[in-house]
Amino acid sequence: MDIASLSTALSMTRLNNDIGVLMLSKQLDTAEAMGDSMIKLMEQSATPHLGRNIDISV
């Protein structure tokens, strides 16, 4: 292998690694946002007074 092709291969490897890291970072941000949304949804759905009283008519 000559130096030019070796340099090109190294550059492509670095580029692929950088793209992989950026994609994983974006996935992590998305997962964190979804987790925050899930927590908010669970907090809103918690109603402690629900189910204490039952109205029955016969």
CHARMM-style PDB file with segment names, atoms N, HN, CA, C and O in Angstrom:
ATOM      1  N   MET     1       0.848  -1.187   0.000  1.00  0.00      PROA
ATOM      2  CA  MET     1       0.000   0.000   0.000  1.00  0.00      PROA
ATOM      3  C   MET     1       0.884   1.237   0.000  1.00  0.00      PROA
ATOM      4  O   MET     1       1.892   1.297   0.704  1.00  0.00      PROA
ATOM      5  N   ASP     2       0.504   2.193  -0.774  1.00  0.00      PROA
ATOM      6  HN  ASP     2      -0.315   2.144  -1.346  1.00  0.00      PROA
ATOM      7  CA  ASP     2       1.251   3.443  -0.748  1.00  0.00      PROA
ATOM      8  C   ASP     2       0.668   4.388   0.301  1.00  0.00      PROA
ATOM      9  O   ASP     2      -0.398   4.134   0.862  1.00  0.00      PROA
ATOM     10  N   ILE     3       1.366   5.449   0.547  1.00  0.00      PROA
ATOM     11  HN  ILE     3       2.232   5.656   0.091  1.00  0.00      PROA
ATOM     12  CA  ILE     3       0.994   6.364   1.626  1.00  0.00      PROA
ATOM     13  C   ILE     3      -0.329   7.069   1.329  1.00  0.00      PROA
ATOM     14  O   ILE     3      -1.104   7.323   2.251  1.00  0.00      PROA
ATOM     15  N   ALA     4      -0.598   7.385   0.086  1.00  0.00      PROA
ATOM     16  HN  ALA     4       0.031   7.179  -0.663  1.00  0.00      PROA
ATOM     17  CA  ALA     4      -1.839   8.096  -0.263  1.00  0.00      PROA
ATOM     18  C   ALA     4      -3.063   7.231   0.026  1.00  0.00      PROA
ATOM     19  O   ALA     4      -4.039   7.709   0.604  1.00  0.00      PROA
ATOM     20  N   SER     5      -3.014   5.968  -0.372  1.00  0.00      PROA
ATOM     21  HN  SER     5      -2.221   5.580  -0.841  1.00  0.00      PROA
ATOM     22  CA  SER     5      -4.169   5.108  -0.127  1.00  0.00      PROA
ATOM     23  C   SER     5      -4.317   4.796   1.355  1.00  0.00      PROA
ATOM     24  O   SER     5      -5.435   4.661   1.852  1.00  0.00      PROA
ATOM     25  N   LEU     6      -3.204   4.681   2.060  1.00  0.00      PROA
ATOM     26  HN  LEU     6      -2.296   4.790   1.656  1.00  0.00      PROA
ATOM     27  CA  LEU     6      -3.259   4.460   3.502  1.00  0.00      PROA
ATOM     28  C   LEU     6      -3.874   5.661   4.215  1.00  0.00      PROA
ATOM     29  O   LEU     6      -4.661   5.508   5.148  1.00  0.00      PROA
ATOM     30  N   SER     7      -3.504   6.854   3.763  1.00  0.00      PROA
ATOM     31  HN  SER     7      -2.865   6.979   3.005  1.00  0.00      PROA
ATOM     32  CA  SER     7      -4.062   8.073   4.344  1.00  0.00      PROA
ATOM     33  C   SER     7      -5.569   8.164   4.080  1.00  0.00      PROA
ATOM     34  O   SER     7      -6.340   8.545   4.960  1.00  0.00      PROA
ATOM     35  N   THR     8      -5.969   7.813   2.873  1.00  0.00      PROA
ATOM     36  HN  THR     8      -5.342   7.504   2.159  1.00  0.00      PROA
ATOM     37  CA  THR     8      -7.387   7.832   2.533  1.00  0.00      PROA
ATOM     38  C   THR     8      -8.166   6.826   3.371  1.00  0.00      PROA
ATOM     39  O   THR     8      -9.250   7.140   3.863  1.00  0.00      PROA
ATOM     40  N   ALA     9      -7.634   5.638   3.535  1.00  0.00      PROA
ATOM     41  HN  ALA     9      -6.753   5.384   3.135  1.00  0.00      PROA
ATOM     42  CA  ALA     9      -8.301   4.614   4.336  1.00  0.00      PROA
ATOM     43  C   ALA     9      -8.425   5.054   5.791  1.00  0.00      PROA
ATOM     44  O   ALA     9      -9.461   4.846   6.423  1.00  0.00      PROA
ATOM     45  N   LEU    10      -7.370   5.659   6.316  1.00  0.00      PROA
ATOM     46  HN  LEU    10      -6.529   5.828   5.803  1.00  0.00      PROA
ATOM     47  CA  LEU    10      -7.406   6.149   7.695  1.00  0.00      PROA
ATOM     48  C   LEU    10      -8.433   7.265   7.848  1.00  0.00      PROA
ATOM     49  O   LEU    10      -9.155   7.323   8.844  1.00  0.00      PROA
ATOM     50  N   SER    11      -8.492   8.144   6.864  1.00  0.00      PROA
ATOM     51  HN  SER    11      -7.905   8.097   6.056  1.00  0.00      PROA
ATOM     52  CA  SER    11      -9.459   9.234   6.903  1.00  0.00      PROA
ATOM     53  C   SER    11     -10.888   8.698   6.861  1.00  0.00      PROA
ATOM     54  O   SER    11     -11.751   9.193   7.586  1.00  0.00      PROA
ATOM     55  N   MET    12     -11.145   7.709   6.036  1.00  0.00      PROA
ATOM     56  HN  MET    12     -10.444   7.307   5.447  1.00  0.00      PROA
ATOM     57  CA  MET    12     -12.477   7.110   5.952  1.00  0.00      PROA
ATOM     58  C   MET    12     -12.839   6.402   7.254  1.00  0.00      PROA
ATOM     59  O   MET    12     -13.991   6.448   7.686  1.00  0.00      PROA
ATOM     60  N   THR    13     -11.871   5.753   7.877  1.00  0.00      PROA
ATOM     61  HN  THR    13     -10.935   5.716   7.527  1.00  0.00      PROA
ATOM     62  CA  THR    13     -12.121   5.087   9.152  1.00  0.00      PROA
ATOM     63  C   THR    13     -12.489   6.101  10.224  1.00  0.00      PROA
ATOM     64  O   THR    13     -13.413   5.879  11.006  1.00  0.00      PROA
ATOM     65  N   ARG    14     -11.772   7.203  10.259  1.00  0.00      PROA
ATOM     66  HN  ARG    14     -11.021   7.384   9.624  1.00  0.00      PROA
ATOM     67  CA  ARG    14     -12.092   8.261  11.223  1.00  0.00      PROA
ATOM     68  C   ARG    14     -13.478   8.839  10.970  1.00  0.00      PROA
ATOM     69  O   ARG    14     -14.240   9.081  11.906  1.00  0.00      PROA
ATOM     70  N   LEU    15     -13.797   9.057   9.705  1.00  0.00      PROA
ATOM     71  HN  LEU    15     -13.178   8.861   8.945  1.00  0.00      PROA
ATOM     72  CA  LEU    15     -15.106   9.597   9.355  1.00  0.00      PROA
ATOM     73  C   LEU    15     -16.216   8.634   9.789  1.00  0.00      PROA
ATOM     74  O   LEU    15     -17.218   9.060  10.364  1.00  0.00      PROA
ATOM     75  N   ASN    16     -16.041   7.352   9.519  1.00  0.00      PROA
ATOM     76  HN  ASN    16     -15.228   7.006   9.052  1.00  0.00      PROA
ATOM     77  CA  ASN    16     -17.034   6.355   9.929  1.00  0.00      PROA
ATOM     78  C   ASN    16     -17.191   6.312  11.442  1.00  0.00      PROA
ATOM     79  O   ASN    16     -18.305   6.184  11.949  1.00  0.00      PROA
ATOM     80  N   ASN    17     -16.081   6.419  12.163  1.00  0.00      PROA
ATOM     81  HN  ASN    17     -15.176   6.523  11.751  1.00  0.00      PROA
ATOM     82  CA  ASN    17     -16.146   6.438  13.629  1.00  0.00      PROA
ATOM     83  C   ASN    17     -16.873   7.683  14.132  1.00  0.00      PROA
ATOM     84  O   ASN    17     -17.688   7.604  15.051  1.00  0.00      PROA
ATOM     85  N   ASP    18     -16.576   8.830  13.525  1.00  0.00      PROA
ATOM     86  HN  ASP    18     -15.914   8.895  12.778  1.00  0.00      PROA
ATOM     87  CA  ASP    18     -17.242  10.073  13.932  1.00  0.00      PROA
ATOM     88  C   ASP    18     -18.738  10.010  13.674  1.00  0.00      PROA
ATOM     89  O   ASP    18     -19.530  10.458  14.503  1.00  0.00      PROA
ATOM     90  N   ILE    19     -19.129   9.465  12.544  1.00  0.00      PROA
ATOM     91  HN  ILE    19     -18.486   9.101  11.871  1.00  0.00      PROA
ATOM     92  CA  ILE    19     -20.544   9.333  12.224  1.00  0.00      PROA
ATOM     93  C   ILE    19     -21.220   8.383  13.213  1.00  0.00      PROA
ATOM     94  O   ILE    19     -22.336   8.647  13.661  1.00  0.00      PROA
ATOM     95  N   GLY    20     -20.562   7.295  13.550  1.00  0.00      PROA
ATOM     96  HN  GLY    20     -19.656   7.081  13.186  1.00  0.00      PROA
ATOM     97  CA  GLY    20     -21.120   6.348  14.514  1.00  0.00      PROA
ATOM     98  C   GLY    20     -21.330   6.982  15.873  1.00  0.00      PROA
ATOM     99  O   GLY    20     -22.359   6.763  16.513  1.00  0.00      PROA
ATOM    100  N   VAL    21     -20.365   7.764  16.313  1.00  0.00      PROA
ATOM    101  HN  VAL    21     -19.530   7.941  15.793  1.00  0.00      PROA
ATOM    102  CA  VAL    21     -20.483   8.436  17.614  1.00  0.00      PROA
ATOM    103  C   VAL    21     -21.621   9.451  17.588  1.00  0.00      PROA
ATOM    104  O   VAL    21     -22.383   9.550  18.549  1.00  0.00      PROA
ATOM    105  N   LEU    22     -21.741  10.196  16.508  1.00  0.00      PROA
ATOM    106  HN  LEU    22     -21.122  10.115  15.727  1.00  0.00      PROA
ATOM    107  CA  LEU    22     -22.823  11.176  16.402  1.00  0.00      PROA
ATOM    108  C   LEU    22     -24.191  10.498  16.382  1.00  0.00      PROA
ATOM    109  O   LEU    22     -25.138  10.993  16.993  1.00  0.00      PROA
ATOM    110  N   MET    23     -24.294   9.384  15.692  1.00  0.00      PROA
ATOM    111  HN  MET    23     -23.524   8.982  15.196  1.00  0.00      PROA
ATOM    112  CA  MET    23     -25.570   8.659  15.652  1.00  0.00      PROA
ATOM    113  C   MET    23     -25.929   8.116  17.036  1.00  0.00      PROA
ATOM    114  O   MET    23     -27.086   8.202  17.449  1.00  0.00      PROA
ATOM    115  N   LEU    24     -24.966   7.567  17.747  1.00  0.00      PROA
ATOM    116  HN  LEU    24     -24.026   7.498  17.412  1.00  0.00      PROA
ATOM    117  CA  LEU    24     -25.230   7.069  19.099  1.00  0.00      PROA
ATOM    118  C   LEU    24     -25.609   8.208  20.036  1.00  0.00      PROA
ATOM    119  O   LEU    24     -26.470   8.042  20.899  1.00  0.00      PROA
ATOM    120  N   SER    25     -24.976   9.350  19.872  1.00  0.00      PROA
ATOM    121  HN  SER    25     -24.276   9.484  19.171  1.00  0.00      PROA
ATOM    122  CA  SER    25     -25.309  10.511  20.694  1.00  0.00      PROA
ATOM    123  C   SER    25     -26.752  10.947  20.439  1.00  0.00      PROA
ATOM    124  O   SER    25     -27.483  11.256  21.379  1.00  0.00      PROA
ATOM    125  N   LYS    26     -27.156  10.972  19.185  1.00  0.00      PROA
ATOM    126  HN  LYS    26     -26.561  10.721  18.421  1.00  0.00      PROA
ATOM    127  CA  LYS    26     -28.529  11.351  18.841  1.00  0.00      PROA
ATOM    128  C   LYS    26     -29.523  10.338  19.406  1.00  0.00      PROA
ATOM    129  O   LYS    26     -30.582  10.724  19.900  1.00  0.00      PROA
ATOM    130  N   GLN    27     -29.197   9.058  19.339  1.00  0.00      PROA
ATOM    131  HN  GLN    27     -28.336   8.744  18.937  1.00  0.00      PROA
ATOM    132  CA  GLN    27     -30.073   8.038  19.899  1.00  0.00      PROA
ATOM    133  C   GLN    27     -30.193   8.183  21.408  1.00  0.00      PROA
ATOM    134  O   GLN    27     -31.271   7.987  21.969  1.00  0.00      PROA
ATOM    135  N   LEU    28     -29.102   8.522  22.061  1.00  0.00      PROA
ATOM    136  HN  LEU    28     -28.226   8.681  21.606  1.00  0.00      PROA
ATOM    137  CA  LEU    28     -29.131   8.729  23.511  1.00  0.00      PROA
ATOM    138  C   LEU    28     -30.007   9.919  23.866  1.00  0.00      PROA
ATOM    139  O   LEU    28     -30.790   9.854  24.813  1.00  0.00      PROA
ATOM    140  N   ASP    29     -29.881  11.008  23.113  1.00  0.00      PROA
ATOM    141  HN  ASP    29     -29.244  11.062  22.343  1.00  0.00      PROA
ATOM    142  CA  ASP    29     -30.728  12.179  23.358  1.00  0.00      PROA
ATOM    143  C   ASP    29     -32.203  11.837  23.170  1.00  0.00      PROA
ATOM    144  O   ASP    29     -33.051  12.266  23.953  1.00  0.00      PROA
ATOM    145  N   THR    30     -32.503  11.068  22.136  1.00  0.00      PROA
ATOM    146  HN  THR    30     -31.814  10.719  21.500  1.00  0.00      PROA
ATOM    147  CA  THR    30     -33.883  10.668  21.876  1.00  0.00      PROA
ATOM    148  C   THR    30     -34.414   9.782  22.999  1.00  0.00      PROA
ATOM    149  O   THR    30     -35.553   9.948  23.435  1.00  0.00      PROA
ATOM    150  N   ALA    31     -33.596   8.845  23.468  1.00  0.00      PROA
ATOM    151  HN  ALA    31     -32.671   8.711  23.114  1.00  0.00      PROA
ATOM    152  CA  ALA    31     -34.019   7.954  24.553  1.00  0.00      PROA
ATOM    153  C   ALA    31     -34.255   8.736  25.841  1.00  0.00      PROA
ATOM    154  O   ALA    31     -35.198   8.445  26.577  1.00  0.00      PROA
ATOM    155  N   GLU    32     -33.414   9.718  26.117  1.00  0.00      PROA
ATOM    156  HN  GLU    32     -32.648   9.954  25.519  1.00  0.00      PROA
ATOM    157  CA  GLU    32     -33.605  10.535  27.309  1.00  0.00      PROA
ATOM    158  C   GLU    32     -34.893  11.351  27.210  1.00  0.00      PROA
ATOM    159  O   GLU    32     -35.630  11.473  28.189  1.00  0.00      PROA
ATOM    160  N   ALA    33     -35.165  11.909  26.031  1.00  0.00      PROA
ATOM    161  HN  ALA    33     -34.567  11.810  25.236  1.00  0.00      PROA
ATOM    162  CA  ALA    33     -36.398  12.681  25.843  1.00  0.00      PROA
ATOM    163  C   ALA    33     -37.624  11.786  26.003  1.00  0.00      PROA
ATOM    164  O   ALA    33     -38.617  12.194  26.605  1.00  0.00      PROA
ATOM    165  N   MET    34     -37.560  10.581  25.472  1.00  0.00      PROA
ATOM    166  HN  MET    34     -36.754  10.249  24.982  1.00  0.00      PROA
ATOM    167  CA  MET    34     -38.680   9.655  25.615  1.00  0.00      PROA
ATOM    168  C   MET    34     -38.858   9.253  27.080  1.00  0.00      PROA
ATOM    169  O   MET    34     -39.988   9.103  27.546  1.00  0.00      PROA
ATOM    170  N   GLY    35     -37.767   9.081  27.797  1.00  0.00      PROA
ATOM    171  HN  GLY    35     -36.849   9.203  27.419  1.00  0.00      PROA
ATOM    172  CA  GLY    35     -37.852   8.757  29.219  1.00  0.00      PROA
ATOM    173  C   GLY    35     -38.480   9.879  30.019  1.00  0.00      PROA
ATOM    174  O   GLY    35     -39.302   9.642  30.904  1.00  0.00      PROA
ATOM    175  N   ASP    36     -38.084  11.111  29.699  1.00  0.00      PROA
ATOM    176  HN  ASP    36     -37.416  11.304  28.980  1.00  0.00      PROA
ATOM    177  CA  ASP    36     -38.684  12.260  30.382  1.00  0.00      PROA
ATOM    178  C   ASP    36     -40.179  12.350  30.089  1.00  0.00      PROA
ATOM    179  O   ASP    36     -40.978  12.638  30.981  1.00  0.00      PROA
ATOM    180  N   SER    37     -40.548  12.104  28.843  1.00  0.00      PROA
ATOM    181  HN  SER    37     -39.900  11.870  28.118  1.00  0.00      PROA
ATOM    182  CA  SER    37     -41.968  12.131  28.478  1.00  0.00      PROA
ATOM    183  C   SER    37     -42.732  11.034  29.199  1.00  0.00      PROA
ATOM    184  O   SER    37     -43.867  11.245  29.627  1.00  0.00      PROA
ATOM    185  N   MET    38     -42.121   9.865  29.337  1.00  0.00      PROA
ATOM    186  HN  MET    38     -41.199   9.694  28.989  1.00  0.00      PROA
ATOM    187  CA  MET    38     -42.771   8.748  30.025  1.00  0.00      PROA
ATOM    188  C   MET    38     -42.983   9.087  31.500  1.00  0.00      PROA
ATOM    189  O   MET    38     -44.035   8.784  32.063  1.00  0.00      PROA
ATOM    190  N   ILE    39     -42.002   9.706  32.116  1.00  0.00      PROA
ATOM    191  HN  ILE    39     -41.147   9.953  31.659  1.00  0.00      PROA
ATOM    192  CA  ILE    39     -42.127  10.094  33.526  1.00  0.00      PROA
ATOM    193  C   ILE    39     -43.250  11.112  33.697  1.00  0.00      PROA
ATOM    194  O   ILE    39     -44.053  10.994  34.622  1.00  0.00      PROA
ATOM    195  N   LYS    40     -43.318  12.116  32.810  1.00  0.00      PROA
ATOM    196  HN  LYS    40     -42.665  12.212  32.058  1.00  0.00      PROA
ATOM    197  CA  LYS    40     -44.382  13.113  32.897  1.00  0.00      PROA
ATOM    198  C   LYS    40     -45.747  12.474  32.712  1.00  0.00      PROA
ATOM    199  O   LYS    40     -46.698  12.817  33.414  1.00  0.00      PROA
ATOM    200  N   LEU    41     -45.846  11.554  31.776  1.00  0.00      PROA
ATOM    201  HN  LEU    41     -45.074  11.275  31.205  1.00  0.00      PROA
ATOM    202  CA  LEU    41     -47.114  10.873  31.536  1.00  0.00      PROA
ATOM    203  C   LEU    41     -47.536  10.063  32.750  1.00  0.00      PROA
ATOM    204  O   LEU    41     -48.712  10.056  33.111  1.00  0.00      PROA
ATOM    205  N   MET    42     -46.593   9.383  33.381  1.00  0.00      PROA
ATOM    206  HN  MET    42     -45.637   9.389  33.088  1.00  0.00      PROA
ATOM    207  CA  MET    42     -46.913   8.587  34.566  1.00  0.00      PROA
ATOM    208  C   MET    42     -47.307   9.468  35.738  1.00  0.00      PROA
ATOM    209  O   MET    42     -48.192   9.112  36.516  1.00  0.00      PROA
ATOM    210  N   GLU    43     -46.651  10.624  35.869  1.00  0.00      PROA
ATOM    211  HN  GLU    43     -45.932  10.913  35.237  1.00  0.00      PROA
ATOM    212  CA  GLU    43     -47.006  11.546  36.949  1.00  0.00      PROA
ATOM    213  C   GLU    43     -48.409  12.103  36.750  1.00  0.00      PROA
ATOM    214  O   GLU    43     -49.146  12.279  37.720  1.00  0.00      PROA
ATOM    215  N   GLN    44     -48.785  12.382  35.511  1.00  0.00      PROA
ATOM    216  HN  GLN    44     -48.186  12.239  34.723  1.00  0.00      PROA
ATOM    217  CA  GLN    44     -50.110  12.927  35.239  1.00  0.00      PROA
ATOM    218  C   GLN    44     -51.198  11.879  35.433  1.00  0.00      PROA
ATOM    219  O   GLN    44     -52.324  12.218  35.797  1.00  0.00      PROA
ATOM    220  N   SER    45     -50.879  10.624  35.198  1.00  0.00      PROA
ATOM    221  HN  SER    45     -49.964  10.348  34.903  1.00  0.00      PROA
ATOM    222  CA  SER    45     -51.899   9.587  35.304  1.00  0.00      PROA
ATOM    223  C   SER    45     -52.118   9.135  36.746  1.00  0.00      PROA
ATOM    224  O   SER    45     -53.089   8.434  37.028  1.00  0.00      PROA
ATOM    225  N   ALA    46     -51.249   9.517  37.645  1.00  0.00      PROA
ATOM    226  HN  ALA    46     -50.460  10.087  37.416  1.00  0.00      PROA
ATOM    227  CA  ALA    46     -51.388   9.105  39.046  1.00  0.00      PROA
ATOM    228  C   ALA    46     -52.443   9.976  39.721  1.00  0.00      PROA
ATOM    229  O   ALA    46     -52.238  11.173  39.924  1.00  0.00      PROA
ATOM    230  N   THR    47     -53.560   9.368  40.062  1.00  0.00      PROA
ATOM    231  HN  THR    47     -53.726   8.396  39.897  1.00  0.00      PROA
ATOM    232  CA  THR    47     -54.614  10.068  40.788  1.00  0.00      PROA
ATOM    233  C   THR    47     -54.888   9.276  42.060  1.00  0.00      PROA
ATOM    234  O   THR    47     -55.580   8.259  42.017  1.00  0.00      PROA
ATOM    235  N   PRO    48     -54.356   9.726  43.184  1.00  0.00      PROA
ATOM    236  CA  PRO    48     -54.456   8.956  44.422  1.00  0.00      PROA
ATOM    237  C   PRO    48     -55.884   8.811  44.948  1.00  0.00      PROA
ATOM    238  O   PRO    48     -56.169   7.855  45.668  1.00  0.00      PROA
ATOM    239  N   HSD    49     -56.780   9.723  44.612  1.00  0.00      PROA
ATOM    240  HN  HSD    49     -56.548  10.500  44.026  1.00  0.00      PROA
ATOM    241  CA  HSD    49     -58.152   9.636  45.110  1.00  0.00      PROA
ATOM    242  C   HSD    49     -59.026   8.706  44.278  1.00  0.00      PROA
ATOM    243  O   HSD    49     -60.146   8.391  44.681  1.00  0.00      PROA
ATOM    244  N   LEU    50     -58.543   8.270  43.149  1.00  0.00      PROA
ATOM    245  HN  LEU    50     -57.633   8.526  42.822  1.00  0.00      PROA
ATOM    246  CA  LEU    50     -59.339   7.424  42.259  1.00  0.00      PROA
ATOM    247  C   LEU    50     -59.516   6.036  42.862  1.00  0.00      PROA
ATOM    248  O   LEU    50     -58.536   5.404  43.257  1.00  0.00      PROA
ATOM    249  N   GLY    51     -60.739   5.564  42.937  1.00  0.00      PROA
ATOM    250  HN  GLY    51     -61.535   6.077  42.616  1.00  0.00      PROA
ATOM    251  CA  GLY    51     -61.020   4.223  43.415  1.00  0.00      PROA
ATOM    252  C   GLY    51     -61.366   4.136  44.885  1.00  0.00      PROA
ATOM    253  O   GLY    51     -61.631   3.039  45.377  1.00  0.00      PROA
ATOM    254  N   ARG    52     -61.375   5.238  45.606  1.00  0.00      PROA
ATOM    255  HN  ARG    52     -61.160   6.129  45.207  1.00  0.00      PROA
ATOM    256  CA  ARG    52     -61.707   5.205  47.040  1.00  0.00      PROA
ATOM    257  C   ARG    52     -63.199   5.065  47.262  1.00  0.00      PROA
ATOM    258  O   ARG    52     -63.625   4.400  48.207  1.00  0.00      PROA
ATOM    259  N   ASN    53     -63.994   5.677  46.412  1.00  0.00      PROA
ATOM    260  HN  ASN    53     -63.648   6.217  45.645  1.00  0.00      PROA
ATOM    261  CA  ASN    53     -65.445   5.659  46.586  1.00  0.00      PROA
ATOM    262  C   ASN    53     -66.096   4.933  45.405  1.00  0.00      PROA
ATOM    263  O   ASN    53     -65.667   5.081  44.260  1.00  0.00      PROA
ATOM    264  N   ILE    54     -67.109   4.166  45.693  1.00  0.00      PROA
ATOM    265  HN  ILE    54     -67.457   4.046  46.622  1.00  0.00      PROA
ATOM    266  CA  ILE    54     -67.860   3.483  44.666  1.00  0.00      PROA
ATOM    267  C   ILE    54     -69.325   3.854  44.817  1.00  0.00      PROA
ATOM    268  O   ILE    54     -69.908   3.676  45.887  1.00  0.00      PROA
ATOM    269  N   ASP    55     -69.913   4.361  43.767  1.00  0.00      PROA
ATOM    270  HN  ASP    55     -69.440   4.505  42.898  1.00  0.00      PROA
ATOM    271  CA  ASP    55     -71.335   4.691  43.758  1.00  0.00      PROA
ATOM    272  C   ASP    55     -72.080   3.514  43.118  1.00  0.00      PROA
ATOM    273  O   ASP    55     -71.839   3.162  41.963  1.00  0.00      PROA
ATOM    274  N   ILE    56     -72.979   2.922  43.885  1.00  0.00      PROA
ATOM    275  HN  ILE    56     -73.175   3.208  44.823  1.00  0.00      PROA
ATOM    276  CA  ILE    56     -73.771   1.775  43.378  1.00  0.00      PROA
ATOM    277  C   ILE    56     -75.233   2.126  43.502  1.00  0.00      PROA
ATOM    278  O   ILE    56     -75.694   2.540  44.566  1.00  0.00      PROA
ATOM    279  N   SER    57     -75.957   1.963  42.423  1.00  0.00      PROA
ATOM    280  HN  SER    57     -75.583   1.627  41.559  1.00  0.00      PROA
ATOM    281  CA  SER    57     -77.412   2.129  42.472  1.00  0.00      PROA
ATOM    282  C   SER    57     -78.056   0.858  41.933  1.00  0.00      PROA
ATOM    283  O   SER    57     -77.643   0.310  40.910  1.00  0.00      PROA
ATOM    284  N   VAL    58     -79.077   0.408  42.651  1.00  0.00      PROA
ATOM    285  HN  VAL    58     -79.412   0.852  43.482  1.00  0.00      PROA
ATOM    286  CA  VAL    58     -79.738  -0.840  42.283  1.00  0.00      PROA
ATOM    287  C   VAL    58     -81.124  -0.557  41.797  1.00  0.00      PROA
ATOM    288  OT1 VAL    58     -81.852  -1.482  41.435  1.00  0.00      PROA
TER     289      VAL     58
END
